[in-house]
């Protein structure tokens, strides 16, 4: 395999998928549930305050879970799952629980490993990749767990007004809930507080802007970050790397699916229907 090949980042409204090689361990506190797959072998996982090292081919991490992951230079995939927790609740019922928030042994890991390795070698368009990932995560096409429609409306509003810091009071009023009840329901459904989710979604929106040609700073500000320092701090805390690290790692291999938001980037296909990027295979 050509180890100089660019890493891949797929951005869809429902999920985000990174496939690539990480040369060093990363420590992060994620704001979204994720399914981590060691494509060529097990990855190492250490949790804060623990000396226990787990070696697993597949890991499911709950929203808000802090961890140290060492892929040991191998090909690894991290799929950040849907905001409303449907993927997490479906997958957690079929995986072995190490402790609250950490599960291992995804039942379809072998077929998913084969597909991820093939995808890395020959990337495909965003919509084709999403369909294949959906089949890998939910091969039996089981119904996803139901969500609270009030929380779903709040998430939709946060996404549609990503440049605004809409207060929790305003969000609660919009769905006829008290602040305390919305906070409780949102945390139970999404897994993290409103503010933490909004920051995570702004990272997602930033990279859709980068794919459309904006600079990292312009895309971050359009997504609602106050300035580049705010963006960099959030990025490092959430993903365990600096923004420049991951931009260098990706070097153009970002694929955005239909419906992914672009924040306030007028002139970068905003509102014009989001085209699927051209398949990139020459890396």
Buried (B, 14 or more C-beta within 10 A) or exposed (E): EEEEBBBBBBBBBBBBBBBBBBEEBBBBBBBBBBBBBBBBEBBBBBBEEEEEEBEBBBBBBBBBBBBBBBBBEBBBBBBBBBBBBBBBBBBBEBBEEBEEBBBBBBEBBEEBBEBBBEBBEEBBBBEBBBEBBBBBBBEEEEEBEEBBEBBBEBBEBBBEBBBEEBEBEEBBEBBEBEBEEBBEBBBEBBBBBBEBBBBBBBBBBBBBBBBBEBEBBBBBBBBBBEEBEBBBEBBBBBBBBEBEBBBEBBEEBBBBBEEBBBBBBEEBBBEEEBEBBEBBEEB
